Amino acid sequence: MEARDLIHPNLPEAVWRKSTHSGNNGGNCVEVASNVPGVVAVRDSKNPTGPALRFTPDEWRTFLTNIKSGQTP
């Protein structure tokens, strides 16, 4: 998969949420939308109109598993 395949500029149907682990300091947070069929989208909370990274649900689960176990891509 190419990096350009991950970037999705417009997801009007997405319902975005922040992690419960995010602080309220307006800092470095990401938002996730998982209500779009077959897509998990991630965006920078400081740039909500910017592009979002697009993952399949399996890719997203693998990513989270790797992060939780200390592995980095």
ZAMARDO-189254 format. One record per atom (N, C-alpha, C): y, x, z; residue in three letters. Coordinates in Angstrom, 3 decimals. Layout:
BEGIN
+----------+----------+----------+-----+
|        v |        u |        w | res |
+----------+----------+----------+-----+
|        Y |        X |        Z | Ala |
...
+----------+----------+----------+-----+
END
This chain:
BEGIN
+----------+----------+----------+-----+
|        v |        u |        w | res |
+----------+----------+----------+-----+
|   -1.174 |    0.844 |    0.000 | Met |
|    0.000 |    0.000 |    0.000 | Met |
|    1.236 |    0.889 |    0.000 | Met |
|    2.164 |    0.552 |   -0.851 | Glu |
|    3.427 |    1.270 |   -0.947 | Glu |
|    4.420 |    0.712 |    0.072 | Glu |
|    5.356 |    1.555 |    0.488 | Ala |
|    6.363 |    1.112 |    1.458 | Ala |
|    7.133 |   -0.095 |    0.935 | Ala |
|    7.411 |   -0.128 |   -0.367 | Arg |
|    8.173 |   -1.265 |   -0.913 | Arg |
|    7.419 |   -2.585 |   -0.764 | Arg |
|    6.084 |   -2.522 |   -0.658 | Asp |
|    5.289 |   -3.730 |   -0.470 | Asp |
|    5.445 |   -4.304 |    0.932 | Asp |
|    5.881 |   -3.489 |    1.865 | Leu |
|    6.047 |   -3.934 |    3.245 | Leu |
|    7.370 |   -4.645 |    3.481 | Leu |
|    8.354 |   -4.358 |    2.651 | Ile |
|    9.701 |   -4.863 |    2.902 | Ile |
|    9.884 |   -6.217 |    2.235 | Ile |
|   10.277 |   -7.170 |    3.030 | His |
|   10.496 |   -8.530 |    2.533 | His |
|   11.920 |   -8.922 |    2.890 | His |
|   12.804 |   -9.072 |    1.895 | Pro |
|   14.214 |   -9.286 |    2.198 | Pro |
|   14.575 |  -10.680 |    2.692 | Pro |
|   13.729 |  -11.682 |    2.443 | Asn |
|   14.153 |  -13.038 |    2.752 | Asn |
|   12.958 |  -13.866 |    3.223 | Asn |
|   13.009 |  -14.309 |    4.448 | Leu |
|   11.963 |  -15.169 |    5.012 | Leu |
|   12.637 |  -16.360 |    5.692 | Leu |
|   13.194 |  -17.289 |    4.906 | Pro |
|   13.967 |  -18.382 |    5.513 | Pro |
|   13.149 |  -19.293 |    6.416 | Pro |
|   11.843 |  -19.363 |    6.201 | Glu |
|   11.006 |  -20.246 |    7.010 | Glu |
|   10.533 |  -19.599 |    8.311 | Glu |
|   10.828 |  -18.322 |    8.477 | Ala |
|   10.354 |  -17.590 |    9.658 | Ala |
|   11.057 |  -18.051 |   10.934 | Ala |
|   10.277 |  -18.179 |   11.996 | Val |
|   10.803 |  -18.456 |   13.331 | Val |
|   10.623 |  -17.165 |   14.119 | Val |
|   11.731 |  -16.542 |   14.475 | Trp |
|   11.717 |  -15.211 |   15.082 | Trp |
|   11.698 |  -15.295 |   16.600 | Trp |
|   11.013 |  -14.329 |   17.226 | Arg |
|   10.977 |  -14.234 |   18.693 | Arg |
|   10.970 |  -12.767 |   19.092 | Arg |
|   11.528 |  -12.513 |   20.265 | Lys |
|   11.496 |  -11.164 |   20.835 | Lys |
|   10.338 |  -11.067 |   21.810 | Lys |
|    9.875 |   -9.871 |   22.010 | Ser |
|    8.824 |   -9.630 |   22.987 | Ser |
|    9.323 |   -9.976 |   24.382 | Ser |
|    8.423 |  -10.442 |   25.210 | Thr |
|    8.778 |  -10.685 |   26.610 | Thr |
|    9.046 |   -9.371 |   27.332 | Thr |
|    8.652 |   -8.254 |   26.731 | His |
|    8.902 |   -6.936 |   27.311 | His |
|   10.281 |   -6.405 |   26.951 | His |
|   10.995 |   -7.082 |   26.057 | Ser |
|   12.333 |   -6.652 |   25.665 | Ser |
|   13.313 |   -6.971 |   26.780 | Ser |
|   14.233 |   -6.075 |   26.984 | Gly |
|   15.259 |   -6.302 |   27.987 | Gly |
|   16.379 |   -7.161 |   27.428 | Gly |
|   17.293 |   -7.540 |   28.268 | Asn |
|   18.444 |   -8.335 |   27.853 | Asn |
|   19.674 |   -7.481 |   27.609 | Asn |
|   19.477 |   -6.172 |   27.453 | Asn |
|   20.608 |   -5.266 |   27.310 | Asn |
|   21.101 |   -5.156 |   25.875 | Asn |
|   20.512 |   -5.907 |   24.940 | Gly |
|   20.954 |   -5.861 |   23.552 | Gly |
|   20.606 |   -4.559 |   22.868 | Gly |
|   19.651 |   -3.854 |   23.392 | Gly |
|   19.299 |   -2.540 |   22.877 | Gly |
|   18.359 |   -2.569 |   21.703 | Gly |
|   17.433 |   -1.647 |   21.733 | Asn |
|   16.513 |   -1.450 |   20.623 | Asn |
|   15.339 |   -2.409 |   20.709 | Asn |
|   15.497 |   -3.571 |   20.117 | Cys |
|   14.442 |   -4.583 |   20.141 | Cys |
|   14.018 |   -4.913 |   18.722 | Cys |
|   12.799 |   -5.354 |   18.611 | Val |
|   12.341 |   -5.915 |   17.344 | Val |
|   12.023 |   -7.380 |   17.573 | Val |
|   12.090 |   -8.134 |   16.509 | Glu |
|   11.716 |   -9.536 |   16.541 | Glu |
|   10.528 |   -9.727 |   15.609 | Glu |
|    9.655 |  -10.644 |   15.982 | Val |
|    8.439 |  -10.902 |   15.223 | Val |
|    8.400 |  -12.378 |   14.843 | Val |
|    7.956 |  -12.638 |   13.628 | Ala |
|    7.716 |  -14.011 |   13.173 | Ala |
|    6.273 |  -14.089 |   12.699 | Ala |
|    5.517 |  -14.984 |   13.307 | Ser |
|    4.108 |  -15.125 |   12.925 | Ser |
|    3.777 |  -16.542 |   12.477 | Ser |
|    4.793 |  -17.334 |   12.181 | Asn |
|    4.557 |  -18.720 |   11.771 | Asn |
|    4.400 |  -18.888 |   10.258 | Asn |
|    4.610 |  -17.841 |    9.485 | Val |
|    4.472 |  -17.904 |    8.033 | Val |
|    3.009 |  -17.633 |    7.684 | Val |
|    2.342 |  -18.519 |    6.968 | Pro |
|    0.912 |  -18.337 |    6.684 | Pro |
|    0.604 |  -16.995 |    6.015 | Pro |
|   -0.325 |  -16.246 |    6.631 | Gly |
|   -0.777 |  -14.980 |    6.079 | Gly |
|    0.168 |  -13.818 |    6.248 | Gly |
|    1.254 |  -14.014 |    7.000 | Val |
|    2.275 |  -12.972 |    7.146 | Val |
|    2.679 |  -12.838 |    8.607 | Val |
|    2.812 |  -11.599 |    9.058 | Val |
|    3.490 |  -11.301 |   10.320 | Val |
|    4.671 |  -10.426 |    9.926 | Val |
|    5.864 |  -10.895 |   10.200 | Ala |
|    7.072 |  -10.174 |    9.815 | Ala |
|    7.733 |   -9.582 |   11.050 | Ala |
|    8.330 |   -8.411 |   10.874 | Val |
|    8.991 |   -7.701 |   11.967 | Val |
|   10.360 |   -7.262 |   11.461 | Val |
|   11.386 |   -7.483 |   12.287 | Arg |
|   12.729 |   -7.056 |   11.898 | Arg |
|   13.468 |   -6.469 |   13.091 | Arg |
|   14.531 |   -5.774 |   12.796 | Asp |
|   15.404 |   -5.187 |   13.808 | Asp |
|   16.306 |   -6.289 |   14.356 | Asp |
|   16.291 |   -6.489 |   15.654 | Ser |
|   17.099 |   -7.561 |   16.247 | Ser |
|   18.596 |   -7.326 |   16.069 | Ser |
|   19.000 |   -6.080 |   15.853 | Lys |
|   20.413 |   -5.786 |   15.647 | Lys |
|   20.863 |   -6.092 |   14.217 | Lys |
|   19.902 |   -6.346 |   13.324 | Asn |
|   20.217 |   -6.626 |   11.930 | Asn |
|   19.392 |   -7.823 |   11.445 | Asn |
|   19.642 |   -9.001 |   11.996 | Pro |
|   18.800 |  -10.155 |   11.678 | Pro |
|   18.878 |  -10.611 |   10.225 | Pro |
|   19.906 |  -10.232 |    9.501 | Thr |
|   19.985 |  -10.604 |    8.090 | Thr |
|   19.450 |   -9.508 |    7.179 | Thr |
|   19.003 |   -8.412 |    7.768 | Gly |
|   18.449 |   -7.313 |    6.986 | Gly |
|   17.004 |   -7.561 |    6.610 | Gly |
|   16.385 |   -6.588 |    5.965 | Pro |
|   14.995 |   -6.751 |    5.534 | Pro |
|   14.030 |   -6.765 |    6.708 | Pro |
|   12.879 |   -7.333 |    6.465 | Ala |
|   11.812 |   -7.380 |    7.466 | Ala |
|   10.589 |   -6.667 |    6.910 | Ala |
|    9.833 |   -6.048 |    7.794 | Leu |
|    8.547 |   -5.493 |    7.396 | Leu |
|    7.528 |   -6.609 |    7.410 | Leu |
|    6.676 |   -6.631 |    6.404 | Arg |
|    5.691 |   -7.699 |    6.259 | Arg |
|    4.293 |   -7.110 |    6.406 | Arg |
|    3.495 |   -7.699 |    7.296 | Phe |
|    2.120 |   -7.280 |    7.538 | Phe |
|    1.196 |   -8.480 |    7.360 | Phe |
|   -0.060 |   -8.220 |    7.042 | Thr |
|   -1.062 |   -9.278 |    7.142 | Thr |
|   -1.418 |   -9.387 |    8.620 | Thr |
|   -1.992 |  -10.493 |    9.055 | Pro |
|   -2.399 |  -10.586 |   10.464 | Pro |
|   -3.354 |   -9.460 |   10.879 | Pro |
|   -4.287 |   -9.067 |   10.010 | Asp |
|   -5.202 |   -7.968 |   10.343 | Asp |
|   -4.465 |   -6.642 |   10.484 | Asp |
|   -3.518 |   -6.373 |    9.590 | Glu |
|   -2.726 |   -5.142 |    9.686 | Glu |
|   -1.925 |   -5.123 |   10.985 | Glu |
|   -1.364 |   -6.261 |   11.352 | Trp |
|   -0.567 |   -6.356 |   12.579 | Trp |
|   -1.429 |   -6.106 |   13.813 | Trp |
|   -2.627 |   -6.700 |   13.855 | Arg |
|   -3.536 |   -6.472 |   14.987 | Arg |
|   -3.914 |   -4.995 |   15.087 | Arg |
|   -4.198 |   -4.368 |   13.952 | Thr |
|   -4.537 |   -2.945 |   13.943 | Thr |
|   -3.363 |   -2.112 |   14.444 | Thr |
|   -2.166 |   -2.433 |   13.981 | Phe |
|   -0.965 |   -1.728 |   14.419 | Phe |
|   -0.794 |   -1.831 |   15.933 | Phe |
|   -0.894 |   -3.044 |   16.479 | Leu |
|   -0.741 |   -3.230 |   17.925 | Leu |
|   -1.831 |   -2.512 |   18.707 | Leu |
|   -3.060 |   -2.569 |   18.228 | Thr |
|   -4.166 |   -1.874 |   18.889 | Thr |
|   -3.893 |   -0.381 |   18.941 | Thr |
|   -3.428 |    0.181 |   17.828 | Asn |
|   -3.137 |    1.615 |   17.785 | Asn |
|   -1.988 |    1.989 |   18.714 | Asn |
|   -0.956 |    1.182 |   18.755 | Ile |
|    0.179 |    1.458 |   19.648 | Ile |
|   -0.270 |    1.406 |   21.105 | Ile |
|   -1.034 |    0.391 |   21.461 | Lys |
|   -1.497 |    0.240 |   22.846 | Lys |
|   -2.402 |    1.381 |   23.275 | Lys |
|   -3.139 |    1.963 |   22.327 | Ser |
|   -4.047 |    3.064 |   22.672 | Ser |
|   -3.380 |    4.428 |   22.527 | Ser |
|   -2.093 |    4.441 |   22.177 | Gly |
|   -1.360 |    5.695 |   22.079 | Gly |
|   -1.469 |    6.379 |   20.735 | Gly |
|   -2.109 |    5.751 |   19.776 | Gln |
|   -2.213 |    6.323 |   18.438 | Gln |
|   -0.960 |    5.979 |   17.651 | Gln |
|   -0.550 |    6.901 |   16.812 | Thr |
|    0.578 |    6.636 |   15.930 | Thr |
|    0.133 |    6.856 |   14.496 | Thr |
|    0.699 |    6.090 |   13.584 | Pro |
|    0.299 |    6.231 |   12.171 | Pro |
|    0.722 |    7.551 |   11.582 | Pro |
+----------+----------+----------+-----+
END
